[in-house]
Every structure is written in structure tokens, then in C-alpha cells.
């Protein structure tokens, strides 16, 4: 067998997967043949198809990446909603009472529970200060009023209401 290969040089046509006699004429005859031509065309078709499949899988990858990004964005927005719900549940919700001009937090009973349970005072109307009080006491009351207003303003700011 070894003798055979040595004595007769052969040529391998990789397209047809066959051995040919290694001489120019035999090769030319084979390459002009219908079978070889058909195999060359098939090889080209396969290459083209593979390239298209690669392109398609690239497009699929891009789509997958886009879907992942969209899912992440949706999750982020759900997390934000969840955080908002959590804040509402723990900090309570502030509702404006247009009649009084005050915001109320039902959860913490802020503003409603800090004074006598009656209707809230008009924020635009200053609390009356007894004129018969000595000036130092009137001054102290005014200061306390101003301090209360500052605390309220700060509280409103803390909850993003101002
Ligand atoms: Zn061939």
C-alpha cells in the first residue's frame, strides 16, 4: 500500500473529497467536470448561509442585550415604586386640606395630635396675644410663635412639601 502512494503521486480535491491523479490534465478535466462544479457552487452556498447565520445570531444578541437593558430599566422603576410605597408606609402621606391650608399626615397624626383636637388654626391669621400681658411675656410668646413656624416650615421641607 505504501508503495502505491509513493509510486503514484496523487492530488486531493478538498471540495469533492476525492483523490485524483496528480497531473495537470487530470486536474483540469476534473475541475471542468459537472460534479466538481456542482460541489464548488454548494461550497459557496454553504459559506454564504453560514455568514448569514452569523449575522442573524449577531442581531439576536443585540435584541437579547436590548431586552436585558429594558428588563433592568423596568426593575429599576419597580424598585423606585417599591421605595416610594415604603416611604409612604413609614413616613405617611401628606394630604393638603385646602380649607385650612395645612398638610396632614394621617399616619403620624402630625398637626392633628399636637394640639387640642379641634379644627386647625388659620395659618394666615396670627395667634392673638393678650395685650394685657407684660411686654417680656408678649415677647416670649411671639418668639415661641416664630419658633413654631420655623419648625413647621422645616418639617414641611423634610417631607418635600415646600
Ligand atoms: Zn473536485
Boltz pocket constraint, residues with backbone or C-beta under 6 A from the ligand:
constraints:
  - pocket:
      binder: B
      contacts: [[A, 13], [A, 14], [A, 15], [A, 16], [A, 17], [A, 30], [A, 31], [A, 36], [A, 39]]
      max_distance: 6.0
